[in-house]
Amino acid sequence: PPFTAFSPRRDLVQMKVEEQGDGSVILRALGDFNLLRAEKEFDAWKLLRTQSALEREAQKNQVTFPSEWTKVVSKDDAAALGVQFVTLDKGEDKEEWKKVEALMRDETGEGIQKGLWTKKITNIERVENPNMWRSYWWKCLQLQQLRGDANEIWAKHGTKSLDPHVICRDSDGVDKNFSDAGMFGRATYVAEDTRYSDECGYCYDCSDNISRQILLCRVAAGTITNMKYSAATQLLRKAPEPFDSIRGDVASGRYGHAVMLYRDYQVYPFYLVTFAI
C-alpha cells in the first residue's frame, strides 16, 4: 500500500505517497532533503508494485516458456535467479542451428534480403533466463491487450565493449539506459542486417582476438512507424503515439534499417552467437 513517513514530531509529515483513483500517484515531501529521500523510497515502492503485478499476471495467465528450452520451467523456476547458457550441438541441434544461422545471414524484421552476412559461426548459446523471460512475456501480453498483437520479430544487437554474458545474466537484460543516444534518441537499437552491428563496431571482441559475439534477440516491436533521421529524431525519448517502436535507416542505406525500442523489456536476448572475425 502507499506509505507515509513522519518526522520525530508525529504531527509533521515529511513525505507521503498518495495513490489516486485513476492510477496516478502524488508524491508530497517537506524540503529538498526529504524530496530526495522520498524519490528513492518511491522508486523502491514502485519496483515492488511492478514485481507484484508481474507475479499476479504470470500466475493468472501462466507464463509460456519457449519450447526450445532444455527443461520445463515452473512458476517457481521463474521466480529464481540465474541463467543457463546452453551450447547448441551442430549435429544434435541441427535444425535449431540452421534456423539461427539463417536469421543471422538474412535481414530480419521488415527486411527481405537474403544471404547478406557471410562470416563463419563458431558457437551458438541459447540464453535461458526465466526471470528476464517472464518480464519479456508480460510485455508481449501488454502489447497484445493494447494493440491486438505484440508483433514479435527477430533482430540483432551488439553490446560493444560489454561482455554479452553480463547482459544475459541480468534480470533487466537489454536496457536502453545503458545505450548511447543515437540518431533516434536514447533507445535500444536492434539491427535487421547483421553486417551493421559487425562492420560498424557494435559487436563484442572476444579475448582470443579472433572472435566476436552478438545477440540474436526476440523483439516485441508492437506497432512500428518508419521515420527518417532528422535533428528532431535525435531528441526522441519514446515512439510517437500510437506506435510502440520506430524503424529507420541508421547507416545511410548501406546496411538496411534498425528498429528502436523505448520501453523496458521489449527485447529478449535469445541466442548468443560467436563468429570468426
C-alpha positions as protocol buffer text, in pm:
chain_id: "A"
residue {
  index: 1
  type: PRO
  ca { x: 0 y: 0 z: 0 }
}
residue {
  index: 2
  type: PRO
  ca { x: 105 y: 366 z: -27 }
}
residue {
  index: 3
  type: PHE
  ca { x: 323 y: 482 z: 261 }
}
residue {
  index: 4
  type: THR
  ca { x: 356 y: 790 z: 484 }
}
residue {
  index: 5
  type: ALA
  ca { x: 677 y: 882 z: 673 }
}
residue {
  index: 6
  type: PHE
  ca { x: 659 y: 1109 z: 978 }
}
residue {
  index: 7
  type: SER
  ca { x: 922 y: 1331 z: 1142 }
}
residue {
  index: 8
  type: PRO
  ca { x: 1001 y: 1294 z: 1515 }
}
residue {
  index: 9
  type: ARG
  ca { x: 709 y: 1532 z: 1563 }
}
residue {
  index: 10
  type: ARG
  ca { x: 427 y: 1294 z: 1475 }
}
residue {
  index: 11
  type: ASP
  ca { x: 208 y: 1579 z: 1353 }
}
residue {
  index: 12
  type: LEU
  ca { x: 456 y: 1678 z: 1078 }
}
residue {
  index: 13
  type: VAL
  ca { x: 451 y: 1466 z: 762 }
}
residue {
  index: 14
  type: GLN
  ca { x: 794 y: 1453 z: 599 }
}
residue {
  index: 15
  type: MET
  ca { x: 687 y: 1267 z: 287 }
}
residue {
  index: 16
  type: LYS
  ca { x: 379 y: 1093 z: 161 }
}
residue {
  index: 17
  type: VAL
  ca { x: 271 y: 891 z: -140 }
}
residue {
  index: 18
  type: GLU
  ca { x: -96 y: 912 z: -230 }
}
residue {
  index: 19
  type: GLU
  ca { x: -238 y: 675 z: -489 }
}
residue {
  index: 20
  type: GLN
  ca { x: -525 y: 828 z: -685 }
}
residue {
  index: 21
  type: GLY
  ca { x: -832 y: 654 z: -816 }
}
residue {
  index: 22
  type: ASP
  ca { x: -720 y: 696 z: -1178 }
}
residue {
  index: 23
  type: GLY
  ca { x: -396 y: 506 z: -1112 }
}
residue {
  index: 24
  type: SER
  ca { x: -176 y: 815 z: -1082 }
}
residue {
  index: 25
  type: VAL
  ca { x: 36 y: 882 z: -773 }
}
residue {
  index: 26
  type: ILE
  ca { x: 104 y: 1209 z: -592 }
}
residue {
  index: 27
  type: LEU
  ca { x: 436 y: 1239 z: -406 }
}
residue {
  index: 28
  type: ARG
  ca { x: 449 y: 1502 z: -129 }
}
residue {
  index: 29
  type: ALA
  ca { x: 765 y: 1594 z: 65 }
}
residue {
  index: 30
  type: LEU
  ca { x: 878 y: 1864 z: 310 }
}
residue {
  index: 31
  type: GLY
  ca { x: 1208 y: 2019 z: 196 }
}
residue {
  index: 32
  type: ASP
  ca { x: 1471 y: 1919 z: -60 }
}
residue {
  index: 33
  type: PHE
  ca { x: 1632 y: 1651 z: 158 }
}
residue {
  index: 34
  type: ASN
  ca { x: 1302 y: 1477 z: 217 }
}
residue {
  index: 35
  type: LEU
  ca { x: 1216 y: 1509 z: -151 }
}
residue {
  index: 36
  type: LEU
  ca { x: 1532 y: 1320 z: -249 }
}
residue {
  index: 37
  type: ARG
  ca { x: 1463 y: 1061 z: 19 }
}
residue {
  index: 38
  type: ALA
  ca { x: 1101 y: 1034 z: -92 }
}
residue {
  index: 39
  type: GLU
  ca { x: 1205 y: 978 z: -453 }
}
residue {
  index: 40
  type: LYS
  ca { x: 1429 y: 687 z: -351 }
}
residue {
  index: 41
  type: GLU
  ca { x: 1158 y: 540 z: -130 }
}
residue {
  index: 42
  type: PHE
  ca { x: 906 y: 581 z: -409 }
}
residue {
  index: 43
  type: ASP
  ca { x: 1134 y: 409 z: -663 }
}
residue {
  index: 44
  type: ALA
  ca { x: 1161 y: 110 z: -429 }
}
residue {
  index: 45
  type: TRP
  ca { x: 785 y: 110 z: -369 }
}
residue {
  index: 46
  type: LYS
  ca { x: 717 y: 132 z: -744 }
}
residue {
  index: 47
  type: LEU
  ca { x: 952 y: -161 z: -811 }
}
residue {
  index: 48
  type: LEU
  ca { x: 770 y: -374 z: -556 }
}
residue {
  index: 49
  type: ARG
  ca { x: 435 y: -284 z: -710 }
}
residue {
  index: 50
  type: THR
  ca { x: 563 y: -373 z: -1058 }
}
residue {
  index: 51
  type: GLN
  ca { x: 703 y: -704 z: -939 }
}
residue {
  index: 52
  type: SER
  ca { x: 377 y: -786 z: -765 }
}
residue {
  index: 53
  type: ALA
  ca { x: 181 y: -702 z: -1079 }
}
residue {
  index: 54
  type: LEU
  ca { x: 411 y: -922 z: -1286 }
}
residue {
  index: 55
  type: GLU
  ca { x: 368 y: -1208 z: -1043 }
}
residue {
  index: 56
  type: ARG
  ca { x: -11 y: -1180 z: -1038 }
}
residue {
  index: 57
  type: GLU
  ca { x: -28 y: -1162 z: -1417 }
}
residue {
  index: 58
  type: ALA
  ca { x: 210 y: -1453 z: -1454 }
}
residue {
  index: 59
  type: GLN
  ca { x: 8 y: -1668 z: -1214 }
}
residue {
  index: 60
  type: LYS
  ca { x: -317 y: -1568 z: -1378 }
}
residue {
  index: 61
  type: ASN
  ca { x: -205 y: -1628 z: -1735 }
}
residue {
  index: 62
  type: GLN
  ca { x: 57 y: -1899 z: -1673 }
}
residue {
  index: 63
  type: VAL
  ca { x: 373 y: -1772 z: -1840 }
}
residue {
  index: 64
  type: THR
  ca { x: 459 y: -1974 z: -2150 }
}
residue {
  index: 65
  type: PHE
  ca { x: 827 y: -2052 z: -2173 }
}
residue {
  index: 66
  type: PRO
  ca { x: 1000 y: -2126 z: -2507 }
}
residue {
  index: 67
  type: SER
  ca { x: 965 y: -2479 z: -2638 }
}
residue {
  index: 68
  type: GLU
  ca { x: 1337 y: -2480 z: -2724 }
}
residue {
  index: 69
  type: TRP
  ca { x: 1442 y: -2459 z: -2359 }
}
residue {
  index: 70
  type: THR
  ca { x: 1609 y: -2763 z: -2209 }
}
residue {
  index: 71
  type: LYS
  ca { x: 1360 y: -2818 z: -1928 }
}
residue {
  index: 72
  type: VAL
  ca { x: 1000 y: -2746 z: -1836 }
}
residue {
  index: 73
  type: VAL
  ca { x: 1009 y: -2430 z: -1627 }
}
residue {
  index: 74
  type: SER
  ca { x: 759 y: -2388 z: -1346 }
}
residue {
  index: 75
  type: LYS
  ca { x: 648 y: -2060 z: -1191 }
}
residue {
  index: 76
  type: ASP
  ca { x: 888 y: -2136 z: -904 }
}
residue {
  index: 77
  type: ASP
  ca { x: 1173 y: -2154 z: -1154 }
}
residue {
  index: 78
  type: ALA
  ca { x: 1060 y: -1823 z: -1298 }
}
residue {
  index: 79
  type: ALA
  ca { x: 1098 y: -1661 z: -958 }
}
residue {
  index: 80
  type: ALA
  ca { x: 1450 y: -1796 z: -916 }
}
residue {
  index: 81
  type: LEU
  ca { x: 1760 y: -1601 z: -1011 }
}
residue {
  index: 82
  type: GLY
  ca { x: 2012 y: -1730 z: -1259 }
}
residue {
  index: 83
  type: VAL
  ca { x: 2059 y: -1816 z: -1623 }
}
residue {
  index: 84
  type: GLN
  ca { x: 2171 y: -2110 z: -1830 }
}
residue {
  index: 85
  type: PHE
  ca { x: 2381 y: -2078 z: -2144 }
}
residue {
  index: 86
  type: VAL
  ca { x: 2301 y: -2391 z: -2342 }
}
residue {
  index: 87
  type: THR
  ca { x: 2551 y: -2456 z: -2621 }
}
residue {
  index: 88
  type: LEU
  ca { x: 2387 y: -2591 z: -2937 }
}
residue {
  index: 89
  type: ASP
  ca { x: 2536 y: -2902 z: -3090 }
}
residue {
  index: 90
  type: LYS
  ca { x: 2565 y: -2862 z: -3466 }
}
residue {
  index: 91
  type: GLY
  ca { x: 2468 y: -3227 z: -3508 }
}
residue {
  index: 92
  type: GLU
  ca { x: 2210 y: -3296 z: -3238 }
}
residue {
  index: 93
  type: ASP
  ca { x: 2057 y: -2949 z: -3263 }
}
residue {
  index: 94
  type: LYS
  ca { x: 2089 y: -2932 z: -3640 }
}
residue {
  index: 95
  type: GLU
  ca { x: 1751 y: -2773 z: -3714 }
}
residue {
  index: 96
  type: GLU
  ca { x: 1782 y: -2507 z: -3445 }
}
residue {
  index: 97
  type: TRP
  ca { x: 2139 y: -2427 z: -3558 }
}
residue {
  index: 98
  type: LYS
  ca { x: 2019 y: -2389 z: -3919 }
}
residue {
  index: 99
  type: LYS
  ca { x: 1737 y: -2159 z: -3807 }
}
residue {
  index: 100
  type: VAL
  ca { x: 1976 y: -1934 z: -3614 }
}
residue {
  index: 101
  type: GLU
  ca { x: 2227 y: -1931 z: -3898 }
}
residue {
  index: 102
  type: ALA
  ca { x: 1958 y: -1825 z: -4148 }
}
residue {
  index: 103
  type: LEU
  ca { x: 1838 y: -1546 z: -3918 }
}
residue {
  index: 104
  type: MET
  ca { x: 2196 y: -1420 z: -3887 }
}
residue {
  index: 105
  type: ARG
  ca { x: 2267 y: -1429 z: -4262 }
}
residue {
  index: 106
  type: ASP
  ca { x: 1938 y: -1276 z: -4377 }
}
residue {
  index: 107
  type: GLU
  ca { x: 1771 y: -949 z: -4296 }
}
residue {
  index: 108
  type: THR
  ca { x: 1511 y: -989 z: -4023 }
}
residue {
  index: 109
  type: GLY
  ca { x: 1208 y: -784 z: -3920 }
}
residue {
  index: 110
  type: GLU
  ca { x: 1073 y: -597 z: -4222 }
}
residue {
  index: 111
  type: GLY
  ca { x: 1394 y: -655 z: -4420 }
}
residue {
  index: 112
  type: ILE
  ca { x: 1367 y: -906 z: -4705 }
}
residue {
  index: 113
  type: GLN
  ca { x: 1720 y: -952 z: -4842 }
}
residue {
  index: 114
  type: LYS
  ca { x: 1886 y: -1292 z: -4805 }
}
residue {
  index: 115
  type: GLY
  ca { x: 2242 y: -1412 z: -4751 }
}
residue {
  index: 116
  type: LEU
  ca { x: 2396 y: -1074 z: -4675 }
}
residue {
  index: 117
  type: TRP
  ca { x: 2626 y: -1172 z: -4386 }
}
residue {
  index: 118
  type: THR
  ca { x: 2874 y: -1449 z: -4464 }
}
residue {
  index: 119
  type: LYS
  ca { x: 3112 y: -1491 z: -4169 }
}
residue {
  index: 120
  type: LYS
  ca { x: 3162 y: -1833 z: -4008 }
}
residue {
  index: 121
  type: ILE
  ca { x: 2956 y: -1901 z: -3696 }
}
residue {
  index: 122
  type: THR
  ca { x: 3165 y: -2097 z: -3445 }
}
residue {
  index: 123
  type: ASN
  ca { x: 2932 y: -2125 z: -3147 }
}
residue {
  index: 124
  type: ILE
  ca { x: 2566 y: -2065 z: -3056 }
}
residue {
  index: 125
  type: GLU
  ca { x: 2441 y: -2045 z: -2698 }
}
residue {
  index: 126
  type: ARG
  ca { x: 2072 y: -2042 z: -2613 }
}
residue {
  index: 127
  type: VAL
  ca { x: 2004 y: -1799 z: -2328 }
}
residue {
  index: 128
  type: GLU
  ca { x: 1761 y: -1942 z: -2072 }
}
residue {
  index: 129
  type: ASN
  ca { x: 1687 y: -1675 z: -1812 }
}
residue {
  index: 130
  type: PRO
  ca { x: 1343 y: -1737 z: -1653 }
}
residue {
  index: 131
  type: ASN
  ca { x: 1326 y: -1401 z: -1473 }
}
residue {
  index: 132
  type: MET
  ca { x: 1410 y: -1200 z: -1782 }
}
residue {
  index: 133
  type: TRP
  ca { x: 1179 y: -1410 z: -2000 }
}
residue {
  index: 134
  type: ARG
  ca { x: 887 y: -1355 z: -1762 }
}
residue {
  index: 135
  type: SER
  ca { x: 930 y: -977 z: -1794 }
}
residue {
  index: 136
  type: TYR
  ca { x: 950 y: -1001 z: -2173 }
}
residue {
  index: 137
  type: TRP
  ca { x: 648 y: -1233 z: -2187 }
}
residue {
  index: 138
  type: TRP
  ca { x: 449 y: -989 z: -1974 }
}
residue {
  index: 139
  type: LYS
  ca { x: 544 y: -703 z: -2210 }
}
residue {
  index: 140
  type: CYS
  ca { x: 420 y: -914 z: -2503 }
}
residue {
  index: 141
  type: LEU
  ca { x: 94 y: -970 z: -2317 }
}
residue {
  index: 142
  type: GLN
  ca { x: 57 y: -595 z: -2257 }
}
residue {
  index: 143
  type: LEU
  ca { x: 106 y: -521 z: -2626 }
}
residue {
  index: 144
  type: GLN
  ca { x: -140 y: -791 z: -2725 }
}
residue {
  index: 145
  type: GLN
  ca { x: -401 y: -637 z: -2497 }
}
residue {
  index: 146
  type: LEU
  ca { x: -322 y: -284 z: -2618 }
}
residue {
  index: 147
  type: ARG
  ca { x: -267 y: -342 z: -2990 }
}
residue {
  index: 148
  type: GLY
  ca { x: -409 y: -686 z: -3057 }
}
residue {
  index: 149
  type: ASP
  ca { x: -63 y: -821 z: -3147 }
}
residue {
  index: 150
  type: ALA
  ca { x: 283 y: -798 z: -2987 }
}
residue {
  index: 151
  type: ASN
  ca { x: 433 y: -821 z: -3339 }
}
residue {
  index: 152
  type: GLU
  ca { x: 737 y: -1025 z: -3235 }
}
residue {
  index: 153
  type: ILE
  ca { x: 1034 y: -1008 z: -3470 }
}
residue {
  index: 154
  type: TRP
  ca { x: 1394 y: -1132 z: -3471 }
}
residue {
  index: 155
  type: ALA
  ca { x: 1677 y: -876 z: -3472 }
}
residue {
  index: 156
  type: LYS
  ca { x: 2043 y: -844 z: -3378 }
}
residue {
  index: 157
  type: HIS
  ca { x: 2203 y: -640 z: -3101 }
}
residue {
  index: 158
  type: GLY
  ca { x: 2571 y: -569 z: -3042 }
}
residue {
  index: 159
  type: THR
  ca { x: 2697 y: -490 z: -2691 }
}
residue {
  index: 160
  type: LYS
  ca { x: 3024 y: -316 z: -2794 }
}
residue {
  index: 161
  type: SER
  ca { x: 3278 y: -343 z: -2508 }
}
residue {
  index: 162
  type: LEU
  ca { x: 3039 y: -508 z: -2261 }
}
residue {
  index: 163
  type: ASP
  ca { x: 3052 y: -887 z: -2241 }
}
residue {
  index: 164
  type: PRO
  ca { x: 2709 y: -1004 z: -2361 }
}
residue {
  index: 165
  type: HIS
  ca { x: 2709 y: -1276 z: -2092 }
}
residue {
  index: 166
  type: VAL
  ca { x: 2676 y: -996 z: -1834 }
}
residue {
  index: 167
  type: ILE
  ca { x: 2363 y: -862 z: -2004 }
}
residue {
  index: 168
  type: CYS
  ca { x: 2213 y: -1209 z: -2035 }
}
residue {
  index: 169
  type: ARG
  ca { x: 2265 y: -1286 z: -1665 }
}
residue {
  index: 170
  type: ASP
  ca { x: 2090 y: -967 z: -1555 }
}
residue {
  index: 171
  type: SER
  ca { x: 1716 y: -971 z: -1490 }
}
residue {
  index: 172
  type: ASP
  ca { x: 1670 y: -644 z: -1685 }
}
residue {
  index: 173
  type: GLY
  ca { x: 1850 y: -773 z: -1995 }
}
residue {
  index: 174
  type: VAL
  ca { x: 1900 y: -531 z: -2285 }
}
residue {
  index: 175
  type: ASP
  ca { x: 1836 y: -194 z: -2120 }
}
residue {
  index: 176
  type: LYS
  ca { x: 1810 y: 132 z: -2318 }
}
residue {
  index: 177
  type: ASN
  ca { x: 1956 y: 324 z: -2022 }
}
residue {
  index: 178
  type: PHE
  ca { x: 2294 y: 167 z: -2094 }
}
residue {
  index: 179
  type: SER
  ca { x: 2281 y: 264 z: -2462 }
}
residue {
  index: 180
  type: ASP
  ca { x: 2426 y: 580 z: -2610 }
}
residue {
  index: 181
  type: ALA
  ca { x: 2181 y: 832 z: -2751 }
}
residue {
  index: 182
  type: GLY
  ca { x: 2189 y: 788 z: -3128 }
}
residue {
  index: 183
  type: MET
  ca { x: 2019 y: 910 z: -3443 }
}
residue {
  index: 184
  type: PHE
  ca { x: 1676 y: 830 z: -3298 }
}
residue {
  index: 185
  type: GLY
  ca { x: 1742 y: 930 z: -2937 }
}
residue {
  index: 186
  type: ARG
  ca { x: 1811 y: 708 z: -2637 }
}
residue {
  index: 187
  type: ALA
  ca { x: 1666 y: 369 z: -2715 }
}
residue {
  index: 188
  type: THR
  ca { x: 1757 y: 5 z: -2760 }
}
residue {
  index: 189
  type: TYR
  ca { x: 1874 y: -25 z: -3120 }
}
residue {
  index: 190
  type: VAL
  ca { x: 1838 y: -365 z: -3289 }
}
residue {
  index: 191
  type: ALA
  ca { x: 1953 y: -430 z: -3643 }
}
residue {
  index: 192
  type: GLU
  ca { x: 1779 y: -609 z: -3928 }
}
residue {
  index: 193
  type: ASP
  ca { x: 2116 y: -667 z: -4102 }
}
residue {
  index: 194
  type: THR
  ca { x: 2396 y: -838 z: -3904 }
}
residue {
  index: 195
  type: ARG
  ca { x: 2655 y: -650 z: -4110 }
}
residue {
  index: 196
  type: TYR
  ca { x: 2554 y: -323 z: -3947 }
}
residue {
  index: 197
  type: SER
  ca { x: 2640 y: -447 z: -3597 }
}
residue {
  index: 198
  type: ASP
  ca { x: 2952 y: -630 z: -3715 }
}
residue {
  index: 199
  type: GLU
  ca { x: 3111 y: -381 z: -3954 }
}
residue {
  index: 200
  type: CYS
  ca { x: 3019 y: -66 z: -3760 }
}
residue {
  index: 201
  type: GLY
  ca { x: 3195 y: -182 z: -3444 }
}
residue {
  index: 202
  type: TYR
  ca { x: 2899 y: -280 z: -3226 }
}
residue {
  index: 203
  type: CYS
  ca { x: 2991 y: -645 z: -3169 }
}
residue {
  index: 204
  type: TYR
  ca { x: 3186 y: -763 z: -2866 }
}
residue {
  index: 205
  type: ASP
  ca { x: 3551 y: -850 z: -2934 }
}
residue {
  index: 206
  type: CYS
  ca { x: 3644 y: -1173 z: -2756 }
}
residue {
  index: 207
  type: SER
  ca { x: 3968 y: -1211 z: -2563 }
}
residue {
  index: 208
  type: ASP
  ca { x: 4105 y: -1462 z: -2816 }
}
residue {
  index: 209
  type: ASN
  ca { x: 4135 y: -1176 z: -3070 }
}
residue {
  index: 210
  type: ILE
  ca { x: 3989 y: -1394 z: -3346 }
}
residue {
  index: 211
  type: SER
  ca { x: 3620 y: -1398 z: -3250 }
}
residue {
  index: 212
  type: ARG
  ca { x: 3330 y: -1163 z: -3193 }
}
residue {
  index: 213
  type: GLN
  ca { x: 2992 y: -1206 z: -3027 }
}
residue {
  index: 214
  type: ILE
  ca { x: 2645 y: -1069 z: -3096 }
}
residue {
  index: 215
  type: LEU
  ca { x: 2296 y: -1126 z: -2954 }
}
residue {
  index: 216
  type: LEU
  ca { x: 2013 y: -1259 z: -3168 }
}
residue {
  index: 217
  type: CYS
  ca { x: 1701 y: -1127 z: -2998 }
}
residue {
  index: 218
  type: ARG
  ca { x: 1328 y: -1174 z: -2990 }
}
residue {
  index: 219
  type: VAL
  ca { x: 1172 y: -831 z: -3002 }
}
residue {
  index: 220
  type: ALA
  ca { x: 820 y: -727 z: -2902 }
}
residue {
  index: 221
  type: ALA
  ca { x: 801 y: -447 z: -3157 }
}
residue {
  index: 222
  type: GLY
  ca { x: 427 y: -377 z: -3136 }
}
residue {
  index: 223
  type: THR
  ca { x: 318 y: -120 z: -3393 }
}
residue {
  index: 224
  type: ILE
  ca { x: 615 y: 15 z: -3590 }
}
residue {
  index: 225
  type: THR
  ca { x: 639 y: 352 z: -3761 }
}
residue {
  index: 226
  type: ASN
  ca { x: 900 y: 429 z: -4026 }
}
residue {
  index: 227
  type: MET
  ca { x: 1086 y: 757 z: -3974 }
}
residue {
  index: 228
  type: LYS
  ca { x: 1370 y: 943 z: -4144 }
}
residue {
  index: 229
  type: TYR
  ca { x: 1660 y: 1079 z: -3945 }
}
residue {
  index: 230
  type: SER
  ca { x: 1648 y: 1450 z: -3857 }
}
residue {
  index: 231
  type: ALA
  ca { x: 1764 y: 1684 z: -3584 }
}
residue {
  index: 232
  type: ALA
  ca { x: 1429 y: 1622 z: -3412 }
}
residue {
  index: 233
  type: THR
  ca { x: 1469 y: 1242 z: -3406 }
}
residue {
  index: 234
  type: GLN
  ca { x: 1792 y: 1277 z: -3205 }
}
residue {
  index: 235
  type: LEU
  ca { x: 1584 y: 1410 z: -2916 }
}
residue {
  index: 236
  type: LEU
  ca { x: 1331 y: 1127 z: -2911 }
}
residue {
  index: 237
  type: ARG
  ca { x: 1264 y: 955 z: -2580 }
}
residue {
  index: 238
  type: LYS
  ca { x: 969 y: 745 z: -2695 }
}
residue {
  index: 239
  type: ALA
  ca { x: 792 y: 644 z: -3012 }
}
residue {
  index: 240
  type: PRO
  ca { x: 516 y: 885 z: -3123 }
}
residue {
  index: 241
  type: GLU
  ca { x: 163 y: 778 z: -3036 }
}
residue {
  index: 242
  type: PRO
  ca { x: 9 y: 538 z: -3118 }
}
residue {
  index: 243
  type: PHE
  ca { x: 329 y: 348 z: -3202 }
}
residue {
  index: 244
  type: ASP
  ca { x: 550 y: 123 z: -2989 }
}
residue {
  index: 245
  type: SER
  ca { x: 875 y: 136 z: -3185 }
}
residue {
  index: 246
  type: ILE
  ca { x: 1047 y: 320 z: -3469 }
}
residue {
  index: 247
  type: ARG
  ca { x: 1216 y: 178 z: -3779 }
}
residue {
  index: 248
  type: GLY
  ca { x: 1476 y: 392 z: -3951 }
}
residue {
  index: 249
  type: ASP
  ca { x: 1791 y: 397 z: -4164 }
}
residue {
  index: 250
  type: VAL
  ca { x: 2092 y: 436 z: -3934 }
}
residue {
  index: 251
  type: ALA
  ca { x: 2365 y: 367 z: -4191 }
}
residue {
  index: 252
  type: SER
  ca { x: 2285 y: 586 z: -4494 }
}
residue {
  index: 253
  type: GLY
  ca { x: 2142 y: 295 z: -4691 }
}
residue {
  index: 254
  type: ARG
  ca { x: 2444 y: 67 z: -4651 }
}
residue {
  index: 255
  type: TYR
  ca { x: 2303 y: -189 z: -4408 }
}
residue {
  index: 256
  type: GLY
  ca { x: 1927 y: -178 z: -4416 }
}
residue {
  index: 257
  type: HIS
  ca { x: 1738 y: -47 z: -4115 }
}
residue {
  index: 258
  type: ALA
  ca { x: 1733 y: -69 z: -3738 }
}
residue {
  index: 259
  type: VAL
  ca { x: 1437 y: -83 z: -3502 }
}
residue {
  index: 260
  type: MET
  ca { x: 1442 y: 140 z: -3195 }
}
residue {
  index: 261
  type: LEU
  ca { x: 1264 y: 35 z: -2873 }
}
residue {
  index: 262
  type: TYR
  ca { x: 1194 y: 285 z: -2595 }
}
residue {
  index: 263
  type: ARG
  ca { x: 1021 y: 73 z: -2331 }
}
residue {
  index: 264
  type: ASP
  ca { x: 1170 y: -173 z: -2084 }
}
residue {
  index: 265
  type: TYR
  ca { x: 1156 y: -548 z: -2153 }
}
residue {
  index: 266
  type: GLN
  ca { x: 1078 y: -522 z: -2525 }
}
residue {
  index: 267
  type: VAL
  ca { x: 1391 y: -722 z: -2611 }
}
residue {
  index: 268
  type: TYR
  ca { x: 1493 y: -1074 z: -2504 }
}
residue {
  index: 269
  type: PRO
  ca { x: 1845 y: -1195 z: -2598 }
}
residue {
  index: 270
  type: PHE
  ca { x: 1750 y: -1545 z: -2715 }
}
residue {
  index: 271
  type: TYR
  ca { x: 2084 y: -1656 z: -2861 }
}
residue {
  index: 272
  type: LEU
  ca { x: 2444 y: -1551 z: -2806 }
}
residue {
  index: 273
  type: VAL
  ca { x: 2629 y: -1607 z: -3134 }
}
residue {
  index: 274
  type: THR
  ca { x: 3009 y: -1630 z: -3163 }
}
residue {
  index: 275
  type: PHE
  ca { x: 3167 y: -1590 z: -3505 }
}
residue {
  index: 276
  type: ALA
  ca { x: 3513 y: -1572 z: -3658 }
}
residue {
  index: 277
  type: ILE
  ca { x: 3649 y: -1226 z: -3742 }
}
